[in-house]
Amino acid sequence: MSGDRLLLEDVRFYGHHGVSKAEQAVGVWFSVDAELAVDLAPAAVSDDLASAVDYGAVARRIVEIGTQGRVNLIGAPGRA
């Protein structure tokens, strides 16, 4: 792998995570920044969309993980 990095910033979702009753009942907005370690060479060489990272799929997965269930701590096991 070449050490390339892609940044996906400010992926937002509304969740009911946290310790306080208000966070659990009312919910809060979350913003996630993700850094992906990927090899961009195949996409750069081929100019083929199928070889590129689908930012939309990554963002959808972040939202899916963030809106499933409820946890006190976002860093709880099983959240990634």
C-alpha positions as CSV (number, residue, x, y, z in Angstrom):
1,M,0.0,0.0,0.0
2,S,1.3,3.4,-0.9
3,G,0.3,5.3,2.3
4,D,-2.3,7.4,0.6
5,R,-4.9,9.0,2.9
6,L,-8.4,10.2,2.1
7,L,-10.3,12.5,4.5
8,L,-14.0,12.6,4.8
9,E,-15.0,15.4,7.1
10,D,-18.2,16.5,8.9
11,V,-20.4,13.5,8.3
12,R,-23.4,14.4,10.4
13,F,-26.1,12.3,12.0
14,Y,-28.6,12.6,14.8
15,G,-28.3,10.0,17.5
16,H,-29.5,9.2,21.0
17,H,-26.1,8.3,22.5
18,G,-24.7,9.6,25.8
19,V,-25.0,9.3,29.5
20,S,-27.5,12.1,30.4
21,K,-31.2,11.5,30.2
22,A,-31.6,14.4,27.8
23,E,-29.0,12.9,25.3
24,Q,-30.8,9.6,25.5
25,A,-34.3,11.0,25.2
26,V,-34.0,14.0,22.9
27,G,-30.8,13.1,21.1
28,V,-28.0,15.2,19.8
29,W,-26.2,15.9,16.5
30,F,-22.9,14.2,15.9
31,S,-20.2,15.1,13.4
32,V,-17.6,12.5,12.3
33,D,-14.3,13.0,10.5
34,A,-12.8,9.9,9.0
35,E,-9.3,9.3,7.7
36,L,-9.0,6.3,5.3
37,A,-5.7,4.7,4.5
38,V,-6.0,3.5,0.9
39,D,-4.0,2.8,-2.1
40,L,-5.1,5.4,-4.7
41,A,-2.7,4.1,-7.4
42,P,-5.1,1.7,-9.2
43,A,-7.7,4.5,-9.6
44,A,-5.1,7.1,-10.6
45,V,-3.6,4.8,-13.3
46,S,-6.8,3.5,-14.7
47,D,-9.1,6.5,-14.2
48,D,-11.7,3.8,-13.5
49,L,-14.5,4.7,-11.2
50,A,-14.8,1.1,-10.0
51,S,-11.2,1.4,-8.7
52,A,-11.9,4.5,-6.6
53,V,-13.3,4.9,-3.1
54,D,-17.0,5.5,-3.0
55,Y,-17.3,8.4,-0.5
56,G,-21.0,8.1,-0.5
57,A,-20.8,4.5,0.7
58,V,-18.3,5.4,3.4
59,A,-20.6,8.3,4.6
60,R,-23.6,6.0,4.6
61,R,-21.7,3.4,6.7
62,I,-20.7,6.0,9.2
63,V,-24.3,7.2,9.6
64,E,-25.5,3.6,9.8
65,I,-23.1,2.8,12.6
66,G,-23.8,6.0,14.4
67,T,-27.6,5.6,14.3
68,Q,-27.8,2.0,15.3
69,G,-28.8,1.3,18.9
70,R,-27.7,3.5,21.8
71,V,-24.5,3.6,23.8
72,N,-23.2,5.7,26.6
73,L,-19.8,6.1,25.1
74,I,-19.3,6.4,21.3
75,G,-16.0,4.6,21.7
76,A,-17.8,1.5,23.1
77,P,-16.7,-1.9,21.7
78,G,-18.6,-2.9,18.6
79,R,-19.1,0.6,17.3
80,A,-16.8,0.4,14.3
